[in-house]
Amino acid sequence: MDDAELPDLVSSRVGGRALYASDEFFAPRGRLVRPEPAVFIPGRYTARGKWMDGWETRRRRTPGHDWCVLQLGLRGRIRALDVDTSHFVGNQPERASLEACDLPGRATRPQLERASWSLVLPPSPLAPGASNLFATSGAGPFTHVRLNIFPDGGVARLRVRGEVAVDPARLRGRLVDLAAIENGGIVLGASDQHFGSKEHLILPGRGKSMADGWETRRRRGPGHDWAILKLGVPGKVESVEIDTAHFRGNYPDSASLEGCLAPRATLAELKGAPWEELLPQSKLRPNARHRFAARQLRARGPFTHVRLLIHPDGGVSRLRLYGRAEAP
């Protein structure tokens, strides 16, 4: 799996927040963690200048640089960064760096100011109006990051991609959503993501709109679409929920689930793995939660991976796989 496809640990969708910044004269820091791509609205101005969909500081006239401290929604190990300067052309920072620290719980500003910060990304050049992608060493786990921009300017979005840090002992024996992003679940791959991203399947809460789900294009030939998930921890599945919220004329006709136990398998290897039928092909309804109890399931695991098959195509908002975590 490409590091750029790992969960965004700082997204507001998973509870990420921009806590405070050195300056936000032109545009507020909170826009950095918005999940949707930045937009540009010609002719829109505020009392302070051009409206920009991101965080933008005033022009610095003294030595130093601007910065923003953010709390990750999910504690984890950082694998990749995207310092996105979309629509900032001529007013983007020259360079950026990122530091991180680990302070679980409700860290106060004085605690963060005294914390030991690790350099994750050294000062690196930024291109204007672009996604600036950087690989990192995977250090961590961390709870907070500090984005430094040199010397000033605007950043549309910050994406902090990584692996959620999960304590298996905390989950073991409890009934939890084994696939949930907050429990370390990852959607490794999907047959198609034309209208909606596969990563939406395991986000917290219900989908807010049709855009907040996984949706494939209309299939014009034989076959069906699929998505493969790696569970945060191995476990036995006790119940399933397939949510087609907001998908009305474009929900799948039916869906089925398969599971396998293959702890170290790659996505390529999983396609040929010995999959067992978890949920037989079942009819779906538009804009509805479909709950399947233990008696409706076939093989229940333990599994490390689950494959969702939708017949023939369409949109699914969320997939929940409730079970009890076991030792790998």
C-alpha angles and dihedrals in degrees: 000000000000112000089230088065095055118110117287101241095194100046116125086231089073096036101274116156138188100228105187142333141202091244139350102174098144103027133009125254094233092077090067092079100043110127098217122080116267118262134208122219113194115221096015113130137167130206087271100047142277114004109241129185098231143037115306130175129202121262107283115234097175133059120280136050141263126257144179128207116214134186116223115234088215124035108232154128114285115232104162142008135207115197096189117201096178110166092003101115116157091003100060120115117264092228141359138202134186132216127185140194138185116235109147117199127029102333115194124220093254089052091051092048090053095043125114106251122203121211108240098167122021118218104298133180118260126212117220120252094004148103104261105204123196131179118218135197094256094249122171151005093244136176102192138033134196117212112205120195123194116249104330142300140102137318120185101199140356118211118190107191120194153113119294112240107235127185104213090198089062092055102035114114094006124112103245140150098269092196099047116123091230089058093051100268119154132190100225100188147339137202092237139358101179098139105017138020122254091225090071090072093077102034120122121269129006122311114274096210142346088279089061096070144059113276130172129204121263109284112230098180139043124297135049141258126257145183127204120213130193110214117232089235130004114262151144115270115231101172140003136212124196111187121197094180112169093003104114112145093019106046118123117266090229143345140208136187134218130187138198140181107231110133099182101029121131122225090258091051092048092062088068097037122123098263120193124207109256100169121015118229106291132185117251132209130215120266094356144122111240113201122192119192127210092267090061094053126088117198109014103187143184087254135178095191137031128196119209113206118195119194115247104332143297140103136321121182103197140358120204122190109187117196147121119280117236135189111277 
